[in-house]
Amino acid sequence: MAKLPEVNEEADAAIAARDDYLRALGERVRAERARRGMTRRLLARDAGLSERYLAQLEGGHGNISIELLRRVAGALNLPLARLVGDEPEDPVDLRLIVETLRRLPSARLPEARTLLAAHFGAAASRERRRRIALIGLRGAGKSTLGGRLARHLGVPFVELDSEIERDAGLSLGEIFALHGQAAYRRSERRALGGALERHPAFVLAAGGGIVAEPANYENLLTHCFTVWLKAAPEEHMSRVVAQGDLRPMADNPEAMSDLKRILALRGPLYARADATVDTAGRSLEASFRSLLAALPPLAEAAN
């Protein structure tokens, strides 16, 4: 009688755990790419990978060495990012603060951020309330409403992307093509810091993806009263196309589904703003009135 093969339950469990991890890793890569509004082709180029490999990674079939690194990190009780990252190790106190925040229920994290900002930052200051920052996807009305609001308040209007182009001496397209998204984010950080230094009061229109870069977004939230201009995906797309910009639809038959995914992933980040103004289906006048109503009292003092 033939001997039945032995069932190695431990090995099967290890394989299942590996597969689960690689699937989760692929989903995280897709989500982070979507938050940044990057195509797979762009991410592959910036990372020096083939699109085929990136597709495999996002599909949960990444290089097994990643899983091996995860196991080593687990044995050391370290986050994988700390094991493989090339940044200097965080100070001990910072790691302890992070661990304290990590143990908080997610519903209490906004409260913790507000308390930290109020104690160490400019959350309750007059300066913060005189700096109004508009965030949201392209086509939400940041430039149109922002320019009008700046004239109403008698303060400068700053378009962060224009500041980035001026500082770099390159268009945004050239920055991405020549240096990649990482260089754009560094330029964004410098441009935001420069605007905060130069202007005690302003209305600022931020790029739609600033919320996906934690350091830049936290700087914006700390020093500006932030308003999310919100609209339906179809309106975002139609407004951009109406302005004569056909790039969102060019060579991308899934542009609308990509836009919906980006909005869904960025929504919780946009929602951290101090106020939300929904411009969906509303006239410019109605949207502007809602924006004025959302402002803090001291904003008018800038006039």
C-alpha positions as a Markdown table, in Angstrom:
| # | Residue | x | y | z |
|---|---|---|---|---|
| 1 | Met | 0.0 | 0.0 | 0.0 |
| 2 | Ala | 1.4 | 3.3 | -1.0 |
| 3 | Lys | 2.4 | 5.6 | 1.8 |
| 4 | Leu | 0.5 | 8.9 | 1.9 |
| 5 | Pro | 2.6 | 12.0 | 1.8 |
| 6 | Glu | 3.0 | 13.7 | 5.2 |
| 7 | Val | 1.1 | 16.9 | 5.7 |
| 8 | Asn | 3.4 | 19.6 | 6.9 |
| 9 | Glu | 0.9 | 21.9 | 8.6 |
| 10 | Glu | 3.6 | 24.3 | 9.8 |
| 11 | Ala | 5.0 | 24.7 | 6.3 |
| 12 | Asp | 1.5 | 25.2 | 4.9 |
| 13 | Ala | 0.8 | 27.8 | 7.5 |
| 14 | Ala | 4.0 | 29.6 | 6.7 |
| 15 | Ile | 3.2 | 29.7 | 3.0 |
| 16 | Ala | -0.3 | 31.0 | 3.7 |
| 17 | Ala | 1.1 | 33.7 | 5.9 |
| 18 | Arg | 3.6 | 34.7 | 3.2 |
| 19 | Asp | 0.9 | 34.9 | 0.6 |
| 20 | Asp | -1.3 | 37.0 | 2.9 |
| 21 | Tyr | 1.6 | 39.3 | 3.6 |
| 22 | Leu | 2.5 | 39.7 | -0.1 |
| 23 | Arg | -1.1 | 40.4 | -1.0 |
| 24 | Ala | -1.3 | 43.1 | 1.7 |
| 25 | Leu | 2.0 | 44.6 | 0.6 |
| 26 | Gly | 0.7 | 44.8 | -3.0 |
| 27 | Glu | -2.5 | 46.6 | -1.8 |
| 28 | Arg | -0.4 | 49.0 | 0.3 |
| 29 | Val | 1.7 | 49.8 | -2.8 |
| 30 | Arg | -1.4 | 50.4 | -4.9 |
| 31 | Ala | -3.0 | 52.6 | -2.2 |
| 32 | Glu | 0.1 | 54.7 | -1.7 |
| 33 | Arg | 0.5 | 55.1 | -5.5 |
| 34 | Ala | -3.2 | 56.2 | -5.8 |
| 35 | Arg | -2.9 | 58.7 | -3.0 |
| 36 | Arg | -0.1 | 60.3 | -4.8 |
| 37 | Gly | -1.9 | 60.2 | -8.1 |
| 38 | Met | 0.9 | 58.3 | -9.7 |
| 39 | Thr | 0.4 | 55.9 | -12.7 |
| 40 | Arg | 2.0 | 52.5 | -12.5 |
| 41 | Arg | 4.3 | 53.6 | -15.4 |
| 42 | Leu | 5.5 | 56.7 | -13.5 |
| 43 | Leu | 6.2 | 54.7 | -10.3 |
| 44 | Ala | 8.0 | 52.0 | -12.2 |
| 45 | Arg | 10.2 | 54.7 | -13.8 |
| 46 | Asp | 11.0 | 56.5 | -10.6 |
| 47 | Ala | 11.7 | 53.3 | -8.8 |
| 48 | Gly | 13.9 | 51.9 | -11.6 |
| 49 | Leu | 11.6 | 48.9 | -12.0 |
| 50 | Ser | 9.8 | 47.4 | -15.0 |
| 51 | Glu | 6.1 | 47.9 | -15.1 |
| 52 | Arg | 5.8 | 44.1 | -15.3 |
| 53 | Tyr | 7.5 | 43.7 | -12.0 |
| 54 | Leu | 5.5 | 46.4 | -10.3 |
| 55 | Ala | 2.3 | 44.8 | -11.6 |
| 56 | Gln | 3.4 | 41.5 | -10.0 |
| 57 | Leu | 4.2 | 43.3 | -6.8 |
| 58 | Glu | 0.8 | 45.0 | -6.7 |
| 59 | Gly | -0.8 | 41.7 | -7.5 |
| 60 | Gly | 0.7 | 40.1 | -4.4 |
| 61 | His | 3.4 | 38.2 | -6.2 |
| 62 | Gly | 6.5 | 40.2 | -5.2 |
| 63 | Asn | 10.0 | 39.0 | -4.7 |
| 64 | Ile | 10.2 | 36.5 | -1.9 |
| 65 | Ser | 13.1 | 38.4 | -0.4 |
| 66 | Ile | 10.7 | 41.0 | 0.8 |
| 67 | Glu | 8.9 | 38.4 | 2.8 |
| 68 | Leu | 12.2 | 37.2 | 4.2 |
| 69 | Leu | 13.1 | 40.7 | 5.3 |
| 70 | Arg | 9.7 | 40.9 | 7.0 |
| 71 | Arg | 10.4 | 37.8 | 9.0 |
| 72 | Val | 13.8 | 39.2 | 10.1 |
| 73 | Ala | 12.2 | 42.4 | 11.1 |
| 74 | Gly | 9.5 | 40.5 | 13.1 |
| 75 | Ala | 12.2 | 38.5 | 14.9 |
| 76 | Leu | 13.9 | 41.8 | 15.9 |
| 77 | Asn | 10.6 | 43.3 | 16.9 |
| 78 | Leu | 11.2 | 46.1 | 14.4 |
| 79 | Pro | 8.9 | 47.7 | 11.8 |
| 80 | Leu | 10.1 | 46.6 | 8.4 |
| 81 | Ala | 10.5 | 50.2 | 7.3 |
| 82 | Arg | 13.1 | 50.8 | 10.1 |
| 83 | Leu | 15.0 | 47.7 | 9.1 |
| 84 | Val | 15.4 | 48.6 | 5.5 |
| 85 | Gly | 15.1 | 52.4 | 5.6 |
| 86 | Asp | 18.1 | 54.7 | 5.0 |
| 87 | Glu | 17.0 | 57.5 | 7.3 |
| 88 | Pro | 18.8 | 58.2 | 10.6 |
| 89 | Glu | 17.3 | 56.4 | 13.6 |
| 90 | Asp | 14.6 | 58.5 | 15.4 |
| 91 | Pro | 15.4 | 59.9 | 18.9 |
| 92 | Val | 14.2 | 57.7 | 21.8 |
| 93 | Asp | 11.7 | 60.2 | 22.9 |
| 94 | Leu | 10.2 | 60.5 | 19.5 |
| 95 | Arg | 9.8 | 56.7 | 19.3 |
| 96 | Leu | 8.1 | 56.6 | 22.7 |
| 97 | Ile | 5.7 | 59.4 | 21.6 |
| 98 | Val | 4.9 | 57.4 | 18.5 |
| 99 | Glu | 4.2 | 54.3 | 20.5 |
| 100 | Thr | 1.9 | 56.2 | 22.8 |
| 101 | Leu | -0.1 | 57.5 | 19.9 |
| 102 | Arg | -0.2 | 54.1 | 18.3 |
| 103 | Arg | -1.9 | 52.7 | 21.3 |
| 104 | Leu | -4.7 | 55.3 | 21.2 |
| 105 | Pro | -8.0 | 54.3 | 19.6 |
| 106 | Ser | -8.1 | 55.8 | 16.1 |
| 107 | Ala | -11.1 | 57.9 | 17.0 |
| 108 | Arg | -9.0 | 59.8 | 19.5 |
| 109 | Leu | -6.0 | 60.6 | 17.2 |
| 110 | Pro | -7.5 | 63.9 | 15.9 |
| 111 | Glu | -7.9 | 65.0 | 19.5 |
| 112 | Ala | -4.2 | 64.2 | 20.2 |
| 113 | Arg | -3.0 | 66.0 | 17.1 |
| 114 | Thr | -5.1 | 69.1 | 18.1 |
| 115 | Leu | -3.6 | 69.1 | 21.6 |
| 116 | Leu | -0.1 | 68.8 | 20.4 |
| 117 | Ala | -0.5 | 71.5 | 17.8 |
| 118 | Ala | -2.2 | 73.8 | 20.3 |
| 119 | His | 0.7 | 73.3 | 22.8 |
| 120 | Phe | 3.7 | 73.3 | 20.5 |
| 121 | Gly | 2.5 | 74.8 | 17.3 |
| 122 | Ala | 0.4 | 77.7 | 16.0 |
| 123 | Ala | -3.0 | 76.0 | 16.1 |
| 124 | Ala | -4.7 | 78.7 | 18.1 |
| 125 | Ser | -2.6 | 81.6 | 17.0 |
| 126 | Arg | -3.8 | 84.7 | 15.2 |
| 127 | Glu | -1.3 | 84.0 | 12.4 |
| 128 | Arg | -2.8 | 80.6 | 11.6 |
| 129 | Arg | -6.2 | 82.0 | 11.2 |
| 130 | Arg | -5.0 | 84.7 | 8.9 |
| 131 | Arg | -3.5 | 82.1 | 6.5 |
| 132 | Ile | -6.2 | 80.2 | 4.6 |
| 133 | Ala | -5.1 | 77.1 | 2.7 |
| 134 | Leu | -7.5 | 75.5 | 0.1 |
| 135 | Ile | -7.0 | 71.8 | -0.6 |
| 136 | Gly | -8.7 | 69.3 | -2.8 |
| 137 | Leu | -8.4 | 67.6 | -6.2 |
| 138 | Arg | -7.9 | 69.5 | -9.4 |
| 139 | Gly | -11.2 | 71.0 | -10.6 |
| 140 | Ala | -12.5 | 71.7 | -7.1 |
| 141 | Gly | -12.2 | 75.5 | -7.6 |
| 142 | Lys | -9.1 | 76.2 | -5.6 |
| 143 | Ser | -7.7 | 78.7 | -8.1 |
| 144 | Thr | -11.0 | 80.4 | -8.9 |
| 145 | Leu | -12.4 | 80.6 | -5.3 |
| 146 | Gly | -8.9 | 81.2 | -3.9 |
| 147 | Gly | -8.2 | 84.2 | -6.1 |
| 148 | Arg | -11.5 | 85.7 | -5.3 |
| 149 | Leu | -11.2 | 85.1 | -1.6 |
| 150 | Ala | -7.7 | 86.7 | -1.5 |
| 151 | Arg | -9.1 | 89.9 | -3.2 |
| 152 | His | -12.0 | 89.9 | -0.7 |
| 153 | Leu | -9.6 | 89.7 | 2.3 |
| 154 | Gly | -7.0 | 92.0 | 0.8 |
| 155 | Val | -4.2 | 89.4 | 1.1 |
| 156 | Pro | -1.8 | 87.8 | -1.4 |
| 157 | Phe | -3.0 | 84.7 | -3.4 |
| 158 | Val | -0.4 | 82.0 | -3.5 |
| 159 | Glu | -0.6 | 79.0 | -5.9 |
| 160 | Leu | 1.8 | 76.5 | -4.5 |
| 161 | Asp | 2.5 | 74.8 | -7.8 |
| 162 | Ser | 3.4 | 78.1 | -9.4 |
| 163 | Glu | 5.8 | 78.8 | -6.5 |
| 164 | Ile | 7.4 | 75.4 | -7.1 |
| 165 | Glu | 7.8 | 76.1 | -10.8 |
| 166 | Arg | 9.3 | 79.6 | -10.1 |
| 167 | Asp | 11.8 | 78.2 | -7.6 |
| 168 | Ala | 12.8 | 75.3 | -9.8 |
| 169 | Gly | 12.9 | 77.2 | -13.1 |
| 170 | Leu | 11.0 | 74.3 | -14.6 |
| 171 | Ser | 7.4 | 73.4 | -15.3 |
| 172 | Leu | 5.7 | 70.7 | -13.1 |
| 173 | Gly | 5.8 | 68.3 | -16.1 |
| 174 | Glu | 9.6 | 68.9 | -16.5 |
| 175 | Ile | 10.2 | 68.4 | -12.7 |
| 176 | Phe | 8.3 | 65.0 | -12.8 |
| 177 | Ala | 10.0 | 64.0 | -16.1 |
| 178 | Leu | 13.5 | 64.9 | -15.1 |
| 179 | His | 13.6 | 64.3 | -11.4 |
| 180 | Gly | 10.5 | 62.3 | -10.3 |
| 181 | Gln | 7.8 | 62.7 | -7.7 |
| 182 | Ala | 10.3 | 62.7 | -4.8 |
| 183 | Ala | 12.0 | 65.8 | -6.1 |
| 184 | Tyr | 8.6 | 67.5 | -6.6 |
| 185 | Arg | 7.7 | 66.8 | -2.9 |
| 186 | Arg | 11.0 | 68.3 | -1.8 |
| 187 | Ser | 10.3 | 71.4 | -3.9 |
| 188 | Glu | 6.8 | 71.5 | -2.4 |
| 189 | Arg | 8.2 | 71.5 | 1.1 |
| 190 | Arg | 10.6 | 74.4 | 0.2 |
| 191 | Ala | 7.9 | 76.4 | -1.5 |
| 192 | Leu | 5.5 | 76.0 | 1.4 |
| 193 | Gly | 8.1 | 77.0 | 3.9 |
| 194 | Gly | 9.0 | 80.1 | 1.8 |
| 195 | Ala | 5.4 | 81.2 | 1.6 |
| 196 | Leu | 5.0 | 80.9 | 5.3 |
| 197 | Glu | 8.1 | 82.9 | 5.9 |
| 198 | Arg | 7.2 | 85.7 | 3.5 |
| 199 | His | 3.5 | 86.1 | 4.2 |
| 200 | Pro | 1.9 | 86.7 | 7.6 |
| 201 | Ala | -1.5 | 86.4 | 5.8 |
| 202 | Phe | -2.5 | 84.8 | 2.5 |
| 203 | Val | -4.9 | 82.6 | 0.7 |
| 204 | Leu | -3.0 | 79.5 | -0.6 |
| 205 | Ala | -4.1 | 76.9 | -3.2 |
| 206 | Ala | -2.2 | 73.7 | -2.5 |
| 207 | Gly | -1.6 | 70.8 | -4.9 |
| 208 | Gly | -4.1 | 68.0 | -4.7 |
| 209 | Gly | -1.5 | 65.5 | -3.6 |
| 210 | Ile | -0.1 | 67.4 | -0.7 |
| 211 | Val | -2.2 | 65.4 | 1.7 |
| 212 | Ala | -0.3 | 62.2 | 0.7 |
| 213 | Glu | 3.0 | 63.7 | 2.0 |
| 214 | Pro | 2.7 | 63.6 | 5.8 |
| 215 | Ala | 5.4 | 66.2 | 6.6 |
| 216 | Asn | 4.2 | 68.7 | 4.1 |
| 217 | Tyr | 0.5 | 68.2 | 5.0 |
| 218 | Glu | 1.2 | 68.5 | 8.7 |
| 219 | Asn | 3.1 | 71.8 | 8.1 |
| 220 | Leu | 0.1 | 73.1 | 6.2 |
| 221 | Leu | -2.4 | 72.0 | 8.9 |
| 222 | Thr | -0.2 | 73.5 | 11.7 |
| 223 | His | 0.3 | 76.9 | 10.2 |
| 224 | Cys | -2.9 | 77.5 | 8.1 |
| 225 | Phe | -6.6 | 77.3 | 8.6 |
| 226 | Thr | -7.3 | 74.6 | 6.0 |
| 227 | Val | -10.5 | 74.2 | 3.9 |
| 228 | Trp | -11.3 | 71.2 | 1.8 |
| 229 | Leu | -13.1 | 72.1 | -1.4 |
| 230 | Lys | -15.0 | 69.0 | -2.2 |
| 231 | Ala | -16.8 | 67.9 | -5.4 |
| 232 | Ala | -18.1 | 64.8 | -7.0 |
| 233 | Pro | -15.5 | 62.9 | -9.2 |
| 234 | Glu | -17.5 | 63.6 | -12.4 |
| 235 | Glu | -17.4 | 67.4 | -11.6 |
| 236 | His | -13.7 | 67.3 | -10.9 |
| 237 | Met | -13.1 | 65.7 | -14.3 |
| 238 | Ser | -15.6 | 67.9 | -16.3 |
| 239 | Arg | -14.2 | 71.1 | -14.8 |
| 240 | Val | -10.6 | 70.2 | -15.7 |
| 241 | Val | -11.6 | 69.3 | -19.3 |
| 242 | Ala | -13.7 | 72.5 | -19.6 |
| 243 | Gln | -10.6 | 74.5 | -18.8 |
| 244 | Gly | -9.0 | 72.9 | -21.9 |
| 245 | Asp | -6.8 | 70.4 | -20.1 |
| 246 | Leu | -7.3 | 67.0 | -21.8 |
| 247 | Arg | -4.4 | 65.3 | -20.0 |
| 248 | Pro | -6.5 | 63.4 | -17.5 |
| 249 | Met | -8.2 | 61.5 | -20.4 |
| 250 | Ala | -5.2 | 61.2 | -22.7 |
| 251 | Asp | -4.2 | 57.5 | -23.3 |
| 252 | Asn | -6.1 | 56.5 | -20.2 |
| 253 | Pro | -9.5 | 54.9 | -20.7 |
| 254 | Glu | -9.7 | 54.2 | -16.9 |
| 255 | Ala | -9.2 | 57.9 | -16.0 |
| 256 | Met | -12.5 | 58.2 | -14.2 |
| 257 | Ser | -12.1 | 55.0 | -12.2 |
| 258 | Asp | -8.6 | 56.1 | -11.3 |
| 259 | Leu | -10.0 | 59.5 | -10.2 |
| 260 | Lys | -12.6 | 57.9 | -8.0 |
| 261 | Arg | -10.0 | 55.7 | -6.4 |
| 262 | Ile | -7.8 | 58.6 | -5.7 |
| 263 | Leu | -10.6 | 60.6 | -4.1 |
| 264 | Ala | -11.7 | 57.6 | -2.0 |
| 265 | Leu | -8.2 | 57.1 | -0.7 |
| 266 | Arg | -7.5 | 60.8 | -0.1 |
| 267 | Gly | -10.9 | 61.5 | 1.4 |
| 268 | Pro | -10.0 | 60.7 | 5.0 |
| 269 | Leu | -6.8 | 62.9 | 4.6 |
| 270 | Tyr | -8.7 | 65.8 | 3.1 |
| 271 | Ala | -11.2 | 65.4 | 6.0 |
| 272 | Arg | -8.5 | 66.5 | 8.5 |
| 273 | Ala | -9.0 | 70.0 | 7.2 |
| 274 | Asp | -10.5 | 72.6 | 9.6 |
| 275 | Ala | -13.6 | 73.0 | 7.3 |
| 276 | Thr | -15.2 | 71.4 | 4.3 |
| 277 | Val | -17.0 | 73.3 | 1.5 |
| 278 | Asp | -18.9 | 71.1 | -0.9 |
| 279 | Thr | -19.0 | 72.8 | -4.4 |
| 280 | Ala | -20.8 | 69.9 | -6.1 |
| 281 | Gly | -23.7 | 71.2 | -8.2 |
| 282 | Arg | -23.3 | 74.7 | -6.8 |
| 283 | Ser | -22.7 | 78.0 | -8.6 |
| 284 | Leu | -19.6 | 80.1 | -8.1 |
| 285 | Glu | -21.5 | 82.6 | -6.0 |
| 286 | Ala | -23.0 | 79.9 | -3.8 |
| 287 | Ser | -19.7 | 78.2 | -3.3 |
| 288 | Phe | -18.0 | 81.5 | -2.4 |
| 289 | Arg | -20.6 | 82.3 | 0.2 |
| 290 | Ser | -20.1 | 78.9 | 1.7 |
| 291 | Leu | -16.4 | 79.4 | 1.8 |
| 292 | Leu | -16.8 | 82.8 | 3.5 |
| 293 | Ala | -19.1 | 81.2 | 6.1 |
| 294 | Ala | -16.5 | 78.5 | 6.8 |
| 295 | Leu | -13.7 | 81.0 | 7.7 |
| 296 | Pro | -12.6 | 81.7 | 11.2 |
| 297 | Pro | -13.4 | 85.1 | 12.6 |
| 298 | Leu | -9.9 | 86.4 | 12.6 |
| 299 | Ala | -9.5 | 85.8 | 8.9 |
| 300 | Glu | -11.3 | 89.1 | 8.2 |
| 301 | Ala | -8.7 | 90.9 | 10.4 |
| 302 | Ala | -6.2 | 90.4 | 7.6 |
| 303 | Asn | -8.2 | 92.8 | 5.4 |
